[in-house]
Amino acid sequence: MRYLVRDRMLAFHEEAWVETEHREKLLKVNRKLFRLRTTFDFVDAEGNQVASIVKKTLTLHHTILIKQNGELVGRISKRAFGFFGDRFKASLTDGRRLRIVGSFWDREFDILYDGTCLARISRRWFSIRDAYAVDVMSEPDALLLIVLAVCVDHTLEDRKGERLTNL
């Protein structure tokens, strides 16, 4: 299933919506401003917080913690240097280790587990800078894979030193 992450262009605070391919709004992504840590909350259509990501400001490695229902479910970090594109690793509390590989220039990333592609993050087909697609092949992990996509986008935004999205 394809999900779209769309930023609000004219918002007083930073937020985005995650929509299905049929334009149904599923999640709102709010960035908490004026905090020591960068925090994003994922809120469902009923207003319940279903997940959050937190990046502490003073760390040596770009590591983001992923929480669901207040419990830590994993962490994602970027490799310091890569010859053939950007690489991330996600360690989940259930023991799985996911790899996220791709190229910023191609604007596509694959989320892999044991060589199987669980999802693809893509900006390639979007001419506007405020949207990207997440094609999820593993529906039971859809929320986690969408959260990982937002983490990758945020990490690349930080690394580049300029804003790729409104988030």
N, C-alpha and C positions, 0 to 999 in steps of 0.2 A: 504494500500500500504506500502511496506517496503522501507525504506531509509537506506543507509549505510553512516556512518561518518567515513572517512578514513584519517588518518594523513599522511603527507608526511614524510618519514623516513629521507631523506637526504636533508633537506632544510636549507638555510642560515637564514631564518626567520621562525617563527612558523606559519604554515598554515595547513588547512585540507580541504577536499572536501566532500560535501554531494552529494551522488549519488543515483539514483533510483536502484531498484533491477535488472534492466536491464543494469546497469553500465553507464547510462547517467549522466554526471556531471551537477548538478543543481545549487549548490551554493559553493562558496569558502569562507572559514572562515579564516580571517586574525587576528592574535593577534598583537595589537600595542605594540611595545616595548618601553622602556625608557620613560614611562609616570608615573605620580603620581597615576593614576588609571589604573586598569587592564581593557582593552577594547578589545572586539572582534567585527569585522565588518563582516557581511554576505553580499557577493557580488554575484549577479546573473551572468549568462553566458554572458550577454551583458556588464558587468562591472558596473552596477548600484548597489549602496548600498541599500539593501532592509530592513535590520535590524541591530541592534547592541546591545551588552550587555556591561554594565559598572559596575565595582565594585570599590568603593572607597577603598583606602588602610587603612585608619585609622577609622574603624568602630567597634562598640562593637559586633554587630550581622553580620553574613555573609549574607548580602543582596546585590542582584544584580538587577540593573535596566534594563528593556527591552524596547528598542525604535524601532519603525518602522517609516520610513520616517521623522525622526527627532522628532517625538512625543512620549512621554512616553505612553506605552500600558500596563505596569505592572511591578511588582517586585516579585522576588522569594527570599525566605529566608529559612534557615535550622533551624529546632528545635534544641535547645541546647542539649537535651538529650532524648534518646528514648530506652526503654527496648527491644522492639521487632523489631528493624531495624531502618533504616534511614527514616526520614520523612521531607518533605519539604512542604511549602505552597506557592502558587502563587496567588497574588491578581491582577486582571486585571482591567483596567480602565472602562470596560463595566459592572462592578459589579460582574462578576463571581469570585468565589474562588475555585481554583483547589488544590487538594491534590496530592502529589507525594509520594508514599509509596513503600518500598522495602527493600532489604537487600544487603549491599555491598558484603557479602560473597556469596550470590546466584547470584550476578551480574545482577539482574533484578529489574526494577522499573516500576510501573504503574502510569500513570497520570490520575486522577479520577476527575469527576465533577458530583456531586449528585449521587454517587454510580456507575456511568457509566464509563467504561474504555475508554478514548479517545486515548491513545497510550501506548505502552510498550517499554521501553528502555532495551536492552539486550546485554550483552557481553558473555553470556553463551556459545553460539555456535561458538565463535571465539577463536582460540588458540593463535592468535597473539594479542599483546597488543595495536595495533594501529588502531583498528576498533571496532565499535559497531553498532547495528541495532536499528532503531526506527520504530516500526510497528504502523502506524497511522490508526485509525479507523474512524476519523472525518476529511475527506479531506479538508473542508473549513478552518480548523485551522491548516493545515499541517505545514506551516512556523512557526507559534507560537510554536507548539509542538516540532519541531526540535530545535528551539532556547532554549526551556526549557530543552531539553535533553543535549545540550551543557553546560547549566548552572549547571545541576546536576553533570555532569562529572567534570567540573571545580571545583565545591564546594568540591567534594570528593577528588580531587587531592590536594587541599589546606589543607583539614582536615587531610589527611594522612601524609602530610609532604613529600611526594615523588611524582614523576610524574607518573600518570597513562597513560597519553597520551602525544603526542608531543605538544598539545595545552597547 
